[in-house]
Amino acid sequence: MSSRMSVAVVLTAVAVTTAPSARAGEAGASPAQRRIEQARNAIEKAPASAQGYTDLAMALARRARETSDPSFYAQAEEAVAKSLALSPDDLQALKARDWALLGQHRFAEARDLAAALNKRVPDDVMVYGLLTDASVELGDYDQAESACQWMLNLRPGNVPALTRAAYLRELFGDVEGALELMGMAFEGTPPVEVEDRAWILTQTAHLRLLTGKTEEAEELLGQALTLFPQYHYALAQLARAQTARGNHAEAARLLRRRDEAAPHPENLYDLAEALERAGRRDEAKAAFAEFETKARAETEKADNSNHELVFYYADHAGRLAEALEVARREIGRRRDVQTLHAFAWALFRNGKHVEAQQAMDEALGVGYRDSPILYHAGMIASKLGLKPKAAEYLKQSLELNPASEVAPRARRALARVS
């Protein structure tokens, strides 16, 4: 999954302490919009209270996930600053600040703050959630697993811990375990939390797609979009399902809707690839060019599209040195599975095959398995003359998902090494 998808784990209902009320004039408002309104009303009534600003910050962070609009994180940070000005060192405000840091992909800062808060209050479930999220994104999976286990120990069965545990199960290669935990999380999420429920359904569909269960995924995504229409995460997964079916024009249509709802460079990259698969080369070329311009503009920022930029330079633009330059920049920030995957592929495309194998071994060592990463692992092993190893990776890629976007290339590569 993309960084934004994975970081969305952070913004589950761990922050929710009360259900939104169904007041007059709020019909059609999302859960986050209702909480924003409630927090602003509370601030108006008690402007000297820090709690109102903290509540506003948390509601804005939830709205960021609903819309994929990062400007809400900046607003959340402003609200936190006001809260801390009124009540310096306030625990709830500091936790809200950590949420904002995570949303802005400032993972090292978020981890350091979460660790400090954990020492201060070692029995706070939410703090362990923050520590889990930051550790996952930095690639410190042992720390993430430990923190998540503490969440479950302190409050067995709580939904935020279940969703995090499910994501870790996926990373460790246990898709069935992840599905079971997501099912428990869905059952434990109140019906009024429509976006949380849509998010869990979308994540469950993603897990189904990992193993080629396209029809089951589509059913789940239909439910998610009924709960939360035009949901950008669900549109992305529905497009993946269409790609698996070979319906590339429909996939492109869905990804255009997603890009309109959540205009980020990485979303534009997915659209460009879909347009290319659909044979609409002029449109794809224009979308790739726009993607590059926007991705380059944010490449030095914490919240960036560097993974996609690496694959664009390596696989579409033929600018291999630039692919490696971007990959080295990102691997200096974090060593999570997806960053290691991009780094390994950039090394491979630049002829650094031994280094590529080392990076790929580190990525696969976590346990994560999906068809593209296994295909790339097979290509790297093949180049090193490790034909049995290459064949095994390629077979695993095809067995895991025979209808993935890399399946045709994996079959051709397997025929060459068999």
Steps between C-alpha positions, in 0.01 A plus 500: 500500500611864453634710779180696525300182521716357771515818701121502497526227762600780734169674471263229610261545787771510766435872523126465540364541848140581421267422213385794290152623565242508224394860530274701275685648204768228506338266248760387249794616713780251555603386850804728487298799381259456789788485748659809350171685544463378858856602587458847350178549694681396819782748428247778444342428838829454689785666307739470794467121518778296340274197453296660224809561288627148564166356393508718191848375411391137525189566292708673234734200489201273443381731222843471338450127465145538372611737225873422457553876525827564689406861570283368784815380677644851485176631648518231768852610590378860534220387731748302711725804531206698640421221743858481625515878532208477742623190679872432446604137521137383481504124432197491271630792296841335464336182378305705246827660389642153440200416281573808291867407468406152380253641252772725361733197472744644751550152634827538690364802689177313569689197632713713731199683641304176542795339679524797738127486569521126554757552776275761656182288485595135442139375511346724233353296212500790256868575561584138417298543181704805405821312572379207290422720202826693503703180541321330210570789267867511599537124451556417868258210499618345826419822683169529315399147593594552864304826525197348329507202736495742794187660352332161499625413848375824652159489332428162338297517181519877451447595135808720452725217619320247280547707184867554578550134580332412170736726308798343674367152420486605133856630511617175659333295226198375695212616282247264657592628846463857375155421359386350830614808693337738253176307536516542878573871457200544271271327748628726776451827308167678568272540194504879544874499418436463128845607383678270744283212381560590136873512566499155661296357211747654255798356685331161504442527125867588455595179683265302276658653190847406621402136455295540182154488662364764264128427530508504881696825494250665268211408729679653799584815305138538394406500869772753578383739229141466618608601849731780383433602138795606283742364762843547344654188660214280378518643148870411484438139606204468264729612217747227599218247476416623150866476401502140619202435273677665206249788495765767463270772367272460802799500732615826346152650543495407867851634557406827334211530745740426782749760378222758481393415855857484637741681264840371611797418276500129588134480400585662169777243449252214542268670250783540249586129524134406454471724194811336357354152555180617331699601192431872544866591460467873439288542814741280694798704382332823613406349837855372556642843419263669744581237760873560468462876535292465816709220650825688444352803676452299821790254476699668779197519730410239758162437335605410147442264206855373481406132474297571188767735366759222526285260299414771246866576433598131504217351293346775289742789446823301474675748727675242709750720681218723618304196621793400719556855622141525623511150648818578695343817633195314628691203645694753706173594669338160556554127442147368480413220255371726224802729513736201495308361201536824304867525596568142390334557163690825439828322579406215266410731212837672545689172472582475870368147525673380816393809693150459358487143630610614846228767516237259369604234754451757776156591367387139464652411836210672673267241346303732273377341179320652206524425131704804384768468768535126433523565127777754555676259736488239224645740245788592730581136577484414131752770412738357759470157339302356791246326277339266758456793741367720221254232390375458856434872543325522163284197578407652835404825327267316261359265764425786736310694235483359144313811383730769643630784286841331480367151420566511122860610554547244778385219268744606229784528752417159648510340156853636452639361827316166508 
